[in-house]
């Protein structure tokens, strides 16, 4: 589908410039998000933090080991 063109070339140029500005703003926003995410990841690594998935996996492993230890303990 072709965009509608007006009879006024000046309006067409303004519309093209506006579209270009919106595209540029979106690209800049995406780049800013990527830079922020990279910075936060680097900071988390420097602070020796772990990701939620790693924590949940370790938590499940500890729960399984506790259950195994409880099963091995002699009943009084």
GICORPE-V104052 format. One record per backbone hydrogen bond with DSSP energy under -1.0 kcal/mol. CO is the residue of the C=O (numbers start at 1). NH is the residue of the N-H. E is the energy in kcal/mol with one decimal. If there is no record, write none. Layout:
CO,NH,E ; CO,NH,E
//
This chain:
8,12,-1.7 ; 9,13,-2.2 ; 10,14,-2.3 ; 11,15,-2.5 ; 12,16,-2.3 ; 13,17,-2.4 ; 14,18,-2.4 ; 15,19,-2.4 ; 16,20,-2.3 ; 17,21,-2.4 ; 18,22,-2.3 ; 19,23,-2.3 ; 20,24,-2.4 ; 21,25,-2.5 ; 22,26,-2.4 ; 23,27,-2.3 ; 24,28,-2.5 ; 25,29,-2.4 ; 26,30,-2.5 ; 27,31,-2.3 ; 28,32,-2.4 ; 29,33,-2.4 ; 30,34,-2.2 ; 31,35,-2.3 ; 32,36,-2.5 ; 33,37,-2.8 ; 34,38,-2.3 ; 35,39,-2.3 ; 36,40,-2.6 ; 37,41,-2.6 ; 38,42,-2.4 ; 39,43,-2.4 ; 40,44,-2.7 ; 41,45,-2.2 ; 42,46,-2.5 ; 43,47,-1.8 ; 44,49,-2.8 ; 45,48,-1.4 ; 51,55,-2.2 ; 52,56,-2.8 ; 53,57,-2.1 ; 54,58,-2.3 ; 55,59,-2.7 ; 56,60,-2.2 ; 57,61,-2.1 ; 58,62,-2.5 ; 59,63,-2.2 ; 60,64,-2.2 ; 61,65,-2.2 ; 62,66,-2.6 ; 63,67,-2.1 ; 64,68,-2.2 ; 65,69,-2.6 ; 66,70,-2.6 ; 67,71,-1.9 ; 68,72,-1.3 ; 69,73,-1.4
//
